[in-house]
Each structure stands twice: as C-alpha cells, then as structure tokens.
Amino acid sequence: MLTPGQTAPDFSLPDQHGEIVRLSDLSGRWVLLWWYPKAATPG
C-alpha cells in the first residue's frame, strides 16, 4: 500500500492499443491510472 507522497514502484500495463507502457517511460510527466476493479466480475 502506498502512502501519500510515496514514489510508486515501476510497473507495466497494456494501453488502449495493447502496447506495453512502463511507468518509468513516463518519468517527469503527470500520470493518471484509472481502473474498474469489478468491471470483469459477475454480479
């Protein structure tokens, strides 16, 4: 769990085109990560 002001660890995720993007590739830029944890679950 991160706390406010703590640096996030480097990670990679696919973008909307399926291309892998690493957090370190975006160094020095603002980053907003949005996800829907229950989007792929039944109910």
C-alpha positions as CSV (number, residue, x, y, z in Angstrom):
1,M,0.0,0.0,0.0
2,L,1.4,3.4,-1.0
3,T,1.1,6.4,1.3
4,P,0.6,10.0,0.1
5,G,3.9,11.4,-1.2
6,Q,5.5,7.9,-1.6
7,T,7.0,7.1,-5.0
8,A,5.2,4.4,-6.9
9,P,7.2,1.3,-7.9
10,D,7.8,0.8,-11.6
11,F,5.2,-1.3,-13.3
12,S,4.0,-2.0,-16.8
13,L,0.5,-2.3,-18.3
14,P,-1.1,-2.5,-21.8
15,D,-2.6,0.7,-23.1
16,Q,-5.8,1.0,-25.1
17,H,-4.0,-0.3,-28.2
18,G,-2.4,-3.3,-26.4
19,E,1.1,-1.7,-26.4
20,I,3.0,-2.1,-23.1
21,V,3.7,1.1,-21.3
22,R,6.0,1.3,-18.3
23,L,5.6,3.9,-15.5
24,S,9.3,4.7,-15.9
25,D,8.7,5.6,-19.6
26,L,6.5,8.5,-18.3
27,S,9.0,9.8,-15.8
28,G,8.6,13.6,-15.3
29,R,5.0,13.6,-16.6
30,W,1.7,13.5,-14.8
31,V,0.1,10.1,-14.8
32,L,-3.5,9.1,-14.0
33,L,-4.2,5.4,-13.6
34,W,-7.9,4.5,-13.7
35,W,-9.4,1.1,-13.4
36,Y,-12.6,-0.6,-12.6
37,P,-11.9,-3.5,-10.3
38,K,-15.3,-5.1,-10.7
39,A,-15.7,-4.4,-14.4
40,A,-14.8,-8.0,-15.4
41,T,-16.7,-9.8,-12.5
42,P,-20.1,-11.2,-12.5
43,G,-22.9,-9.5,-10.5
